[in-house]
Amino acid sequence: MDVRAAGELIFEVLRLTLLVTSFVFTMMMLVEFINVSSTGLISKWLGKGSFLNFIAIVLIGATPGCLGAFTAVALFIHGVISRGVVVATMIAASGDEAFFMLAIMPKTALLLFAFLIVYGIAVGMVTDRIFKKKGYKGEPCHRGMVLHQGEHEGEHAEGSARRRSFAEWSALRLTLLCAFLFVSAGVVMGWIGEEGWNWERIALLVTTVTGFAVIFLASDHFIREHLIRHIAREHLLKLFLWTFVALLAMELLKFGGDHFEALVKHNEVVAILLACMVGLLPESGSHMIFVAGYVSGIVPFSVLVASSVVQDGHGMLP
């Protein structure tokens, strides 16, 4: 590979990494906004214990990001749900990599998520049958789900997710609004994303417009505490680095990876076991290697499924 080809490869990987990172950042922001806005109402309904609530919790667990898994663990520790529901939720969860898959391969991602939900429910029901719907056996938590001060008091509270007044516009809010407006204009003009109007380009435009709306409606508290201090500081850099490294590794394998590709495809069981062992790591990002490998045609779909079933992102940490 000459210097020019290497520069073009790195530029393309960097472009795609920035595209995916911005998509994931916006989706994480939307999920966080919905979570804070509805805190208190959803958790009470989920604790009723019916089969419909079982399905609802698994569906929440299947939402992109680690929020669904965190919610299930919190409900389990507080004695709201059974062990089988936690198992089902962890199988359905795909962590932050779900955002990546939606950005790169939306149709395949949706089919994979549907399979994980059905498979998770089946395994969860078997688990509850074996353990007789036993709940958490550790030290009980009496404090409930921890929220920022004021977030449990509704939309008119000081710490609510939605802003109460449109009279004040902070420099941070205006900067973020201009950034989303610039990206949206870039998508419409064809500067960002795919050349033609396909599913990926439409999804990217809808995402950026949604991000603009969230920043417009969100309170200063939400932008400062959840968007900047949580999502940006704790997730953004790691997400960018994991995505860049995974995509670059797969691109490099394309140049001299015929032997590696053949090795993986002819030793599928070994590749599945490796994906499962990596999936045990309580970290969002490692699974990205197998997603990128599948997109590049190096890793078979069975390996991606196995990795998706086992890995839970940061959801396993609590």
C-alpha positions in Angstrom: 0.0 0.0 0.0 1.5 3.3 -1.1 1.3 6.6 0.9 -1.6 8.0 -1.2 -3.7 4.8 -0.8 -3.0 4.8 2.9 -4.1 8.4 3.2 -7.3 7.8 1.3 -8.0 4.7 3.5 -7.5 6.7 6.7 -9.6 9.6 5.4 -12.5 7.3 4.5 -12.3 5.5 7.8 -12.2 8.8 9.7 -15.2 10.1 7.6 -17.3 7.0 8.4 -16.2 7.1 12.1 -17.3 10.7 12.4 -20.6 9.9 10.7 -21.3 6.9 13.0 -20.2 8.8 16.1 -22.5 11.7 15.4 -25.4 9.3 14.7 -24.8 7.4 18.0 -24.3 10.6 20.0 -27.7 11.9 18.8 -29.5 8.6 19.5 -28.0 8.3 23.0 -29.1 11.9 23.6 -32.7 11.1 22.5 -32.8 7.9 24.7 -31.5 9.9 27.7 -34.0 12.7 27.1 -37.0 10.2 27.0 -35.7 8.4 30.1 -35.4 11.6 32.2 -38.7 13.0 30.9 -40.7 9.8 31.9 -38.9 8.9 35.1 -41.3 7.6 37.8 -44.2 6.6 35.6 -42.7 3.8 33.5 -40.9 2.1 36.4 -44.1 1.8 38.4 -46.0 0.3 35.5 -43.1 -2.2 34.8 -43.3 -3.5 38.3 -46.8 -5.1 37.9 -45.3 -8.5 37.0 -47.6 -9.6 34.2 -46.5 -11.2 30.9 -47.1 -7.9 29.2 -44.7 -6.2 31.6 -42.2 -9.0 30.9 -42.4 -8.2 27.2 -42.2 -4.5 27.8 -39.0 -4.7 30.0 -37.3 -6.9 27.3 -38.3 -4.4 24.6 -36.8 -1.6 26.8 -33.7 -3.8 27.1 -33.4 -4.1 23.4 -33.3 -0.4 22.9 -29.9 0.9 21.6 -27.5 1.8 24.3 -27.0 0.5 27.9 -30.0 2.2 29.4 -32.3 -0.8 29.0 -29.9 -3.2 30.7 -29.2 -0.7 33.5 -33.0 -0.3 34.0 -33.5 -4.1 34.2 -30.7 -4.4 36.8 -32.1 -1.6 38.8 -35.6 -3.1 38.8 -34.1 -6.5 39.7 -32.1 -5.2 42.7 -35.2 -3.4 43.9 -37.2 -6.6 43.8 -39.5 -5.5 40.9 -38.7 -8.2 38.3 -37.5 -11.8 38.4 -34.2 -13.4 37.4 -35.7 -14.6 34.1 -36.6 -11.1 33.0 -33.0 -10.0 33.6 -31.7 -12.9 31.5 -34.1 -12.1 28.7 -33.2 -8.4 28.8 -29.4 -9.1 28.7 -29.9 -11.3 25.7 -31.9 -8.7 23.9 -29.5 -5.9 24.8 -26.8 -5.0 22.3 -25.2 -2.0 24.1 -23.9 1.0 22.2 -23.1 -1.2 19.3 -26.8 -1.3 18.4 -26.4 2.4 17.3 -23.5 1.4 15.2 -25.4 -1.4 13.5 -28.4 0.8 12.9 -26.1 3.4 11.2 -24.2 0.9 9.0 -26.7 -1.9 8.3 -30.2 -0.9 9.5 -32.2 -3.7 7.8 -30.0 -6.5 9.1 -29.8 -4.8 12.5 -33.6 -4.8 12.9 -33.8 -8.5 11.9 -31.1 -9.3 14.4 -32.8 -7.3 17.2 -36.1 -9.1 16.5 -34.4 -12.5 16.8 -32.6 -11.4 20.1 -36.0 -10.3 21.5 -37.8 -13.6 20.7 -34.8 -15.7 21.8 -34.4 -13.7 25.0 -38.0 -14.1 25.9 -37.9 -17.8 25.4 -34.7 -18.3 27.5 -36.1 -15.9 30.2 -39.3 -17.9 30.5 -37.3 -21.1 30.9 -35.1 -19.4 33.5 -38.2 -18.4 35.5 -39.6 -21.9 35.2 -36.3 -23.3 36.6 -35.8 -20.8 39.4 -39.6 -20.3 40.2 -39.4 -16.6 39.3 -37.0 -15.9 42.1 -35.8 -12.4 42.5 -32.7 -10.7 43.8 -31.1 -12.5 46.9 -28.5 -9.9 47.8 -28.7 -7.0 50.1 -31.9 -5.0 49.2 -31.7 -1.5 48.1 -34.2 0.9 49.9 -33.3 4.1 48.1 -34.9 3.3 44.8 -33.6 4.5 41.5 -31.2 7.4 41.9 -32.1 10.5 40.0 -30.7 14.0 39.9 -32.4 16.4 42.3 -35.7 17.6 40.9 -35.9 15.1 38.0 -38.6 13.1 39.8 -40.8 16.2 40.3 -42.0 16.6 36.7 -41.5 19.0 33.8 -41.8 22.2 36.0 -39.1 21.2 38.4 -35.6 22.8 38.4 -33.9 19.6 37.3 -36.4 18.5 34.6 -35.4 17.4 31.2 -37.6 20.0 29.3 -37.0 23.7 29.5 -39.5 25.9 31.2 -38.7 29.2 29.4 -37.6 30.0 25.9 -36.4 33.5 26.9 -32.8 32.5 27.7 -30.3 31.0 25.2 -27.0 29.8 26.5 -23.9 29.8 24.4 -23.6 26.0 24.7 -27.2 25.5 23.4 -26.7 27.9 20.5 -23.4 26.1 19.6 -25.1 22.7 19.6 -28.1 24.0 17.6 -25.8 25.5 14.9 -23.8 22.2 14.8 -26.9 20.1 14.2 -28.3 22.6 11.7 -25.0 22.5 9.8 -25.0 18.7 9.7 -28.6 18.6 8.6 -27.8 21.1 5.8 -24.8 18.9 4.8 -27.0 15.8 4.5 -29.6 17.7 2.4 -26.9 19.1 0.1 -25.1 15.8 -0.2 -21.9 16.8 1.5 -22.4 14.3 4.3 -23.5 10.7 4.0 -24.4 8.7 0.9 -24.7 10.3 -2.5 -28.2 9.1 -3.3 -31.3 9.4 -1.2 -31.4 5.9 0.3 -32.4 4.5 3.7 -29.1 5.5 5.4 -29.2 9.1 4.2 -32.9 9.5 5.2 -32.2 8.0 8.6 -29.2 10.3 9.1 -31.4 13.4 8.2 -34.2 12.3 10.6 -31.6 11.7 13.3 -30.0 15.2 13.0 -33.3 16.9 12.9 -34.4 15.0 16.0 -31.1 16.0 17.7 -31.9 19.7 16.8 -35.3 19.3 18.4 -34.0 17.7 21.6 -31.5 20.5 22.1 -34.2 23.1 21.4 -36.6 21.6 23.9 -34.1 20.4 26.6 -33.5 22.3 29.8 -30.1 23.7 30.6 -29.8 21.1 33.4 -30.3 18.3 30.9 -27.7 19.7 28.4 -25.2 20.3 31.2 -25.6 17.2 33.3 -26.8 14.5 30.9 -25.5 15.6 27.5 -22.1 17.0 28.4 -21.1 15.4 31.7 -22.5 12.0 31.0 -22.8 11.2 27.2 -20.0 13.5 25.9 -17.4 12.9 28.7 -18.0 9.3 29.4 -19.0 7.8 26.1 -18.1 10.0 23.1 -14.3 9.6 23.0 -14.4 5.8 23.7 -17.1 5.4 21.1 -15.0 7.3 18.5 -11.8 5.4 19.2 -13.5 2.0 19.2 -15.2 2.7 16.0 -12.1 4.1 14.3 -9.9 1.2 15.4 -12.5 -1.5 14.4 -13.2 0.0 11.0 -9.4 0.6 10.3 -8.6 -3.0 11.3 -11.2 -4.4 9.0 -10.1 -2.2 6.1 -6.5 -3.3 6.6 -7.6 -6.9 6.6 -9.2 -6.4 3.2 -5.7 -5.7 1.7 -4.1 -8.9 3.0 -6.8 -10.6 4.8 -7.8 -13.4 2.3 -6.1 -15.9 4.5 -7.7 -14.6 7.7 -11.2 -14.5 6.0 -10.8 -18.1 4.9 -9.5 -19.1 8.4 -12.6 -17.6 10.1 -15.1 -19.0 7.6 -13.6 -22.5 7.7 -13.4 -22.5 11.5 -16.7 -21.1 12.3 -17.1 -22.8 15.7 -13.8 -21.4 16.8 -14.8 -17.9 15.6 -18.1 -18.2 17.5 -16.4 -19.3 20.7 -14.0 -16.3 20.4 -16.9 -13.9 19.8 -18.7 -15.3 22.9 -15.5 -14.9 25.1 -15.1 -11.3 23.9 -18.8 -10.7 24.5 -18.3 -11.5 28.2 -16.3 -8.3 28.6 -18.5 -5.7 30.3 -17.4 -3.0 27.8 -19.1 -1.3 24.9 -16.8 -1.4 21.9 -15.3 -4.8 21.8 -18.3 -6.2 19.9 -17.8 -3.5 17.3 -14.9 -5.7 15.9 -17.4 -8.4 14.9 -19.9 -5.9 13.5 -17.3 -4.3 11.3 -16.1 -7.8 10.3 -19.6 -8.8 9.2 -20.0 -5.6 7.3 -16.7 -6.2 5.5 -17.7 -9.7 4.6 -15.0 -11.3 6.8 -17.1 -12.6 9.7 -20.1 -14.8 9.0 -23.6 -13.9 10.3 -23.5 -16.7 12.9 -20.6 -15.1 14.6 -22.3 -11.8 14.8 -25.4 -13.4 16.3 -23.4 -15.3 18.9 -21.6 -12.1 19.9 -24.9 -10.2 20.1 -26.5 -12.8 22.3 -23.6 -12.9 24.8 -22.4 -9.3 25.0 -24.3 -6.7 27.1 -22.1 -3.7 26.8 -21.9 -1.7 30.1 -25.2 -3.3 31.1 -23.2 -6.2 32.8 -21.2 -3.8 35.1 -24.0 -3.2 37.7 
